């Protein structure tokens, strides 16, 4: 499955997908997977949007986050 990742700071509006976009990637993770490397503000809210190359393709995926501090994910 070919994934794309987009990360937004504070909010995400599907009607205006370029607003608050701070980083995106398609294939930097190898095997058609995205990879995002960024420094984040520990008190800010970030929204990760994951999609696929083809509209009809869906499947399970994993997110791995590493760094000096802890990371919490809320699925919504």
Secondary structure, 3 states (H helix, E strand, C coil): CCEEEEEEECCCCHHHCCCCEEEEECCCCECCECCCCCCCCCCCCEEEEEEECCCCCCCCCCCCCCCCCCCCCCCC
